[in-house]
């Protein structure tokens, strides 16, 4: 959050070349799941789709001040992503 806030002060609102927030969101997506190449690839794709469409309340939290808004939307997308992965992979026992 601190790093994202500092980058926002230096380069403007959610600079696209700063991807620490994307890393955090992806980590949330695949954490607590069995680690495999398949989970990683599917997790990345699912996270990116959710990060682009920003399901509620991800779009709303972007308005939070400083680094909070930059990181929070990706964390929410990551939580949604993890739920999707659990529903996808749990029945397969992967």
N, CA, C and O atoms as a DFTB+ gen file, in Angstrom:
376 C
 N C O
     1  1       0.841      -1.182       0.000
     2  2       0.000       0.000       0.000
     3  2       0.884       1.242       0.000
     4  3       0.632       2.194      -0.737
     5  1       1.925       1.222       0.836
     6  2       2.819       2.378       0.893
     7  2       3.489       2.619      -0.462
     8  3       3.525       3.749      -0.949
     9  1       4.015       1.560      -1.062
    10  2       4.703       1.687      -2.351
    11  2       3.759       2.196      -3.428
    12  3       4.131       3.068      -4.214
    13  1       2.550       1.666      -3.474
    14  2       1.578       2.125      -4.468
    15  2       1.225       3.587      -4.253
    16  3       1.084       4.341      -5.215
    17  1       1.083       3.991      -2.998
    18  2       0.798       5.395      -2.699
    19  2       1.935       6.308      -3.112
    20  3       1.699       7.390      -3.650
    21  1       3.174       5.881      -2.864
    22  2       4.332       6.688      -3.260
    23  2       4.423       6.803      -4.776
    24  3       4.744       7.869      -5.302
    25  1       4.144       5.715      -5.474
    26  2       4.167       5.748      -6.944
    27  2       3.071       6.652      -7.485
    28  3       3.273       7.353      -8.477
    29  1       1.920       6.639      -6.842
    30  2       0.828       7.511      -7.276
    31  2       1.209       8.980      -7.108
    32  3       0.908       9.806      -7.969
    33  1       1.870       9.301      -6.003
    34  2       2.312      10.686      -5.789
    35  2       3.326      11.109      -6.846
    36  3       3.312      12.249      -7.311
    37  1       4.199      10.191      -7.217
    38  2       5.257      10.523      -8.173
    39  2       4.770      10.545      -9.619
    40  3       5.189      11.399     -10.400
    41  1       3.875       9.600      -9.986
    42  2       3.533       9.428     -11.403
    43  2       2.049       9.553     -11.731
    44  3       1.658       9.342     -12.879
    45  1       1.219       9.891     -10.756
    46  2      -0.210      10.054     -11.036
    47  2      -1.021       8.835     -10.644
    48  3      -0.476       7.829     -10.189
    49  1      -2.321       8.935     -10.825
    50  2      -3.275       7.916     -10.387
    51  2      -3.023       6.559     -11.044
    52  3      -3.064       6.434     -12.268
    53  1      -2.764       5.553     -10.220
    54  2      -2.569       4.153     -10.634
    55  2      -1.735       4.010     -11.904
    56  3      -2.242       3.567     -12.935
    57  1      -0.441       4.388     -11.829
    58  2       0.409       4.290     -13.023
    59  2       0.472       2.852     -13.539
    60  3       0.690       1.918     -12.767
    61  1       0.283       2.683     -14.823
    62  2       0.179       1.348     -15.420
    63  2       1.499       0.583     -15.432
    64  3       1.490      -0.644     -15.534
    65  1       2.622       1.270     -15.332
    66  2       3.903       0.566     -15.347
    67  2       4.344       0.150     -13.953
    68  3       5.421      -0.427     -13.804
    69  1       3.550       0.422     -12.934
    70  2       3.802      -0.065     -11.582
    71  2       2.840      -1.225     -11.351
    72  3       1.625      -1.031     -11.315
    73  1       3.382      -2.430     -11.195
    74  2       2.537      -3.624     -11.162
    75  2       2.568      -4.359      -9.818
    76  3       2.157      -5.517      -9.744
    77  1       3.045      -3.709      -8.768
    78  2       3.078      -4.369      -7.464
    79  2       1.670      -4.747      -7.021
    80  3       1.480      -5.782      -6.382
    81  1       0.686      -3.922      -7.355
    82  2      -0.697      -4.220      -6.991
    83  2      -1.221      -5.439      -7.749
    84  3      -2.000      -6.220      -7.203
    85  1      -0.804      -5.606      -8.988
    86  2      -1.203      -6.780      -9.769
    87  2      -0.604      -8.048      -9.156
    88  3      -1.262      -9.087      -9.100
    89  1       0.635      -7.957      -8.702
    90  2       1.278      -9.102      -8.061
    91  2       0.521      -9.503      -6.803
    92  3       0.295     -10.688      -6.558
    93  1       0.130      -8.514      -6.006
    94  2      -0.613      -8.797      -4.775
    95  2      -1.937      -9.484      -5.103
    96  3      -2.299     -10.473      -4.466
    97  1      -2.655      -8.964      -6.092
    98  2      -3.928      -9.564      -6.483
    99  2      -3.772     -10.987      -6.982
   100  3      -4.569     -11.859      -6.638
   101  1      -2.745     -11.230      -7.794
   102  2      -2.487     -12.589      -8.288
   103  2      -2.126     -13.517      -7.132
   104  3      -2.575     -14.663      -7.093
   105  1      -1.319     -13.028      -6.192
   106  2      -0.945     -13.834      -5.031
   107  2      -2.185     -14.232      -4.236
   108  3      -2.306     -15.377      -3.800
   109  1      -3.106     -13.286      -4.047
   110  2      -4.353     -13.601      -3.343
   111  2      -5.130     -14.672      -4.107
   112  3      -5.709     -15.572      -3.498
   113  1      -5.143     -14.578      -5.426
   114  2      -5.876     -15.545      -6.246
   115  2      -5.357     -16.963      -6.047
   116  3      -6.158     -17.886      -5.897
   117  1      -4.056     -17.162      -6.041
   118  2      -3.502     -18.522      -6.004
   119  2      -3.070     -18.980      -4.617
   120  3      -2.742     -20.153      -4.439
   121  1      -3.060     -18.089      -3.633
   122  2      -2.665     -18.519      -2.295
   123  2      -3.740     -19.449      -1.733
   124  3      -4.909     -19.357      -2.107
   125  1      -3.349     -20.309      -0.867
   126  2      -4.215     -21.295      -0.221
   127  2      -4.729     -22.371      -1.174
   128  3      -5.608     -23.153      -0.813
   129  1      -4.192     -22.412      -2.368
   130  2      -4.546     -23.449      -3.339
   131  2      -3.324     -24.331      -3.584
   132  3      -2.194     -23.889      -3.380
   133  1      -3.538     -25.569      -4.016
   134  2      -2.389     -26.404      -4.369
   135  2      -1.560     -25.716      -5.456
   136  3      -2.101     -25.225      -6.447
   137  1      -0.263     -25.690      -5.258
   138  2       0.610     -25.001      -6.204
   139  2       0.961     -25.923      -7.360
   140  3       1.598     -26.960      -7.179
   141  1       0.533     -25.523      -8.552
   142  2       0.858     -26.271      -9.760
   143  2       0.885     -25.292     -10.922
   144  3       0.381     -24.174     -10.822
   145  1       1.471     -25.720     -12.005
   146  2       1.525     -24.872     -13.198
   147  2       0.108     -24.575     -13.683
   148  3      -0.195     -23.444     -14.066
   149  1      -0.754     -25.580     -13.669
   150  2      -2.131     -25.394     -14.131
   151  2      -2.869     -24.360     -13.280
   152  3      -3.529     -23.470     -13.817
   153  1      -2.760     -24.475     -11.968
   154  2      -3.404     -23.501     -11.076
   155  2      -2.828     -22.114     -11.327
   156  3      -3.576     -21.135     -11.338
   157  1      -1.531     -22.007     -11.528
   158  2      -0.903     -20.713     -11.795
   159  2      -1.390     -20.071     -13.079
   160  3      -1.694     -18.878     -13.104
   161  1      -1.466     -20.850     -14.140
   162  2      -1.896     -20.302     -15.433
   163  2      -3.371     -19.914     -15.391
   164  3      -3.740     -18.810     -15.790
   165  1      -4.210     -20.828     -14.906
   166  2      -5.641     -20.518     -14.828
   167  2      -5.870     -19.358     -13.860
   168  3      -6.695     -18.483     -14.124
   169  1      -5.148     -19.350     -12.748
   170  2      -5.273     -18.258     -11.789
   171  2      -4.900     -16.918     -12.387
   172  3      -5.568     -15.915     -12.134
   173  1      -3.843     -16.890     -13.175
   174  2      -3.425     -15.644     -13.815
   175  2      -4.500     -15.141     -14.775
   176  3      -4.848     -13.960     -14.762
   177  1      -5.021     -16.034     -15.602
   178  2      -6.042     -15.639     -16.583
   179  2      -7.309     -15.157     -15.872
   180  3      -7.869     -14.118     -16.224
   181  1      -7.755     -15.918     -14.873
   182  2      -8.964     -15.534     -14.135
   183  2      -8.759     -14.193     -13.444
   184  3      -9.632     -13.327     -13.498
   185  1      -7.607     -14.015     -12.791
   186  2      -7.345     -12.742     -12.120
   187  2      -7.347     -11.580     -13.103
   188  3      -7.953     -10.544     -12.830
   189  1      -6.685     -11.735     -14.235
   190  2      -6.631     -10.630     -15.213
   191  2      -8.020     -10.261     -15.715
   192  3      -8.336      -9.079     -15.852
   193  1      -8.852     -11.266     -15.992
   194  2     -10.218     -10.986     -16.444
   195  2     -10.979     -10.219     -15.367
   196  3     -11.636      -9.220     -15.659
   197  1     -10.889     -10.686     -14.127
   198  2     -11.587     -10.006     -13.037
   199  2     -11.024      -8.615     -12.786
   200  3     -11.771      -7.697     -12.445
   201  1      -9.725      -8.449     -12.949
   202  2      -9.114      -7.132     -12.759
   203  2      -9.584      -6.152     -13.831
   204  3      -9.688      -4.953     -13.573
   205  1      -9.862      -6.648     -15.009
   206  2     -10.339      -5.783     -16.090
   207  2     -11.814      -5.432     -15.901
   208  3     -12.197      -4.271     -16.045
   209  1     -12.646      -6.432     -15.579
   210  2     -14.083      -6.144     -15.461
   211  2     -14.455      -5.531     -14.109
   212  3     -15.508      -4.905     -13.988
   213  1     -13.616      -5.699     -13.104
   214  2     -13.787      -5.125     -11.770
   215  2     -15.199      -5.332     -11.200
   216  3     -16.004      -4.401     -11.175
   217  1     -15.491      -6.556     -10.745
   218  2     -16.810      -6.799     -10.146
   219  2     -16.962      -6.021      -8.836
   220  3     -15.969      -5.722      -8.172
   221  1     -18.203      -5.693      -8.466
   222  2     -18.424      -4.937      -7.226
   223  2     -17.858      -5.697      -6.032
   224  3     -17.972      -6.922      -5.995
   225  1     -17.276      -5.048      -5.092
   226  2     -17.067      -3.612      -4.940
   227  2     -15.701      -3.133      -5.428
   228  3     -15.239      -2.075      -5.001
   229  1     -15.047      -3.883      -6.308
   230  2     -13.693      -3.526      -6.746
   231  2     -13.640      -2.133      -7.371
   232  3     -12.734      -1.359      -7.062
   233  1     -14.582      -1.803      -8.235
   234  2     -14.564      -0.489      -8.877
   235  2     -14.772       0.627      -7.845
   236  3     -14.163       1.691      -7.951
   237  1     -15.621       0.387      -6.861
   238  2     -15.907       1.402      -5.852
   239  2     -14.696       1.684      -4.960
   240  3     -14.467       2.832      -4.579
   241  1     -13.921       0.650      -4.623
   242  2     -12.790       0.876      -3.725
   243  2     -11.622       1.573      -4.413
   244  3     -10.699       2.032      -3.740
   245  1     -11.645       1.660      -5.734
   246  2     -10.602       2.416      -6.435
   247  2     -10.594       3.877      -5.991
   248  3      -9.578       4.560      -6.119
   249  1     -11.719       4.353      -5.472
   250  2     -11.823       5.742      -5.034
   251  2     -11.170       5.982      -3.675
   252  3     -11.054       7.131      -3.249
   253  1     -10.744       4.936      -2.994
   254  2     -10.065       5.119      -1.714
   255  2      -8.789       5.929      -1.930
   256  3      -8.180       5.849      -2.996
   257  1      -8.383       6.704      -0.930
   258  2      -7.218       7.576      -1.111
   259  2      -5.893       6.820      -1.165
   260  3      -5.737       5.745      -0.584
   261  1      -4.955       7.414      -1.876
   262  2      -3.581       6.921      -1.929
   263  2      -3.462       5.502      -2.438
   264  3      -4.181       5.080      -3.344
   265  1      -2.542       4.778      -1.837
   266  2      -2.271       3.419      -2.261
   267  2      -3.385       2.439      -1.939
   268  3      -3.436       1.355      -2.520
   269  1      -4.273       2.796      -1.031
   270  2      -5.363       1.894      -0.662
   271  2      -6.247       1.565      -1.858
   272  3      -6.571       0.399      -2.086
   273  1      -6.634       2.567      -2.614
   274  2      -7.488       2.342      -3.777
   275  2      -6.787       1.556      -4.869
   276  3      -7.410       0.763      -5.574
   277  1      -5.490       1.781      -5.003
   278  2      -4.717       1.085      -6.038
   279  2      -4.644      -0.409      -5.739
   280  3      -4.783      -1.236      -6.640
   281  1      -4.427      -0.746      -4.481
   282  2      -4.237      -2.145      -4.098
   283  2      -5.565      -2.853      -3.820
   284  3      -5.712      -4.031      -4.148
   285  1      -6.524      -2.159      -3.223
   286  2      -7.760      -2.809      -2.774
   287  2      -8.552      -3.433      -3.917
   288  3      -9.107      -4.520      -3.758
   289  1      -8.613      -2.765      -5.063
   290  2      -9.384      -3.348      -6.176
   291  2      -8.760      -4.661      -6.652
   292  3      -9.473      -5.580      -7.055
   293  1      -7.434      -4.745      -6.606
   294  2      -6.762      -5.979      -7.019
   295  2      -6.933      -7.082      -5.979
   296  3      -7.046      -8.255      -6.336
   297  1      -6.954      -6.720      -4.708
   298  2      -7.190      -7.713      -3.659
   299  2      -8.600      -8.290      -3.800
   300  3      -8.796      -9.498      -3.666
   301  1      -9.577      -7.428      -4.069
   302  2     -10.953      -7.905      -4.251
   303  2     -11.047      -8.811      -5.475
   304  3     -11.689      -9.860      -5.419
   305  1     -10.416      -8.419      -6.576
   306  2     -10.395      -9.282      -7.764
   307  2      -9.721     -10.613      -7.427
   308  3     -10.147     -11.663      -7.908
   309  1      -8.676     -10.573      -6.608
   310  2      -7.994     -11.795      -6.190
   311  2      -8.875     -12.701      -5.341
   312  3      -8.821     -13.923      -5.474
   313  1      -9.684     -12.106      -4.471
   314  2     -10.605     -12.898      -3.647
   315  2     -11.642     -13.583      -4.531
   316  3     -11.911     -14.774      -4.376
   317  1     -12.218     -12.829      -5.451
   318  2     -13.155     -13.436      -6.407
   319  2     -12.459     -14.546      -7.203
   320  3     -13.030     -15.615      -7.417
   321  1     -11.234     -14.285      -7.635
   322  2     -10.486     -15.280      -8.400
   323  2     -10.245     -16.547      -7.610
   324  3     -10.369     -17.651      -8.140
   325  1      -9.899     -16.390      -6.334
   326  2      -9.663     -17.571      -5.516
   327  2     -10.946     -18.384      -5.350
   328  3     -10.910     -19.614      -5.379
   329  1     -12.070     -17.706      -5.179
   330  2     -13.338     -18.434      -5.073
   331  2     -13.625     -19.222      -6.350
   332  3     -14.064     -20.370      -6.293
   333  1     -13.376     -18.603      -7.492
   334  2     -13.593     -19.293      -8.772
   335  2     -12.664     -20.497      -8.898
   336  3     -13.086     -21.568      -9.335
   337  1     -11.398     -20.321      -8.515
   338  2     -10.458     -21.443      -8.603
   339  2     -10.844     -22.570      -7.653
   340  3     -10.746     -23.743      -8.012
   341  1     -11.279     -22.224      -6.448
   342  2     -11.707     -23.268      -5.517
   343  2     -12.881     -24.048      -6.096
   344  3     -12.912     -25.276      -6.029
   345  1     -13.846     -23.329      -6.664
   346  2     -15.007     -24.005      -7.250
   347  2     -14.616     -24.846      -8.469
   348  3     -15.254     -25.856      -8.767
   349  1     -13.570     -24.421      -9.164
   350  2     -13.117     -25.140     -10.352
   351  2     -12.280     -26.363      -9.997
   352  3     -12.511     -27.452     -10.523
   353  1     -11.309     -26.184      -9.105
   354  2     -10.341     -27.247      -8.849
   355  2     -10.693     -28.163      -7.684
   356  3     -10.227     -29.302      -7.659
   357  1     -11.485     -27.725      -6.732
   358  2     -11.814     -28.581      -5.587
   359  2     -12.493     -29.882      -6.011
   360  3     -12.130     -30.943      -5.504
   361  1     -13.465     -29.836      -6.924
   362  2     -14.070     -31.112      -7.346
   363  2     -13.078     -32.040      -8.056
   364  3     -13.271     -33.255      -8.078
   365  1     -12.031     -31.474      -8.629
   366  2     -11.033     -32.271      -9.342
   367  2      -9.931     -32.769      -8.423
   368  3      -9.092     -33.571      -8.833
   369  1      -9.929     -32.294      -7.170
   370  2      -8.911     -32.641      -6.170
   371  2      -7.504     -32.319      -6.635
   372  3      -6.580     -33.098      -6.398
   373  1      -7.323     -31.159      -7.309
   374  2      -5.983     -30.748      -7.742
   375  2      -5.343     -29.878      -6.707
   376  3      -4.210     -29.431      -6.890
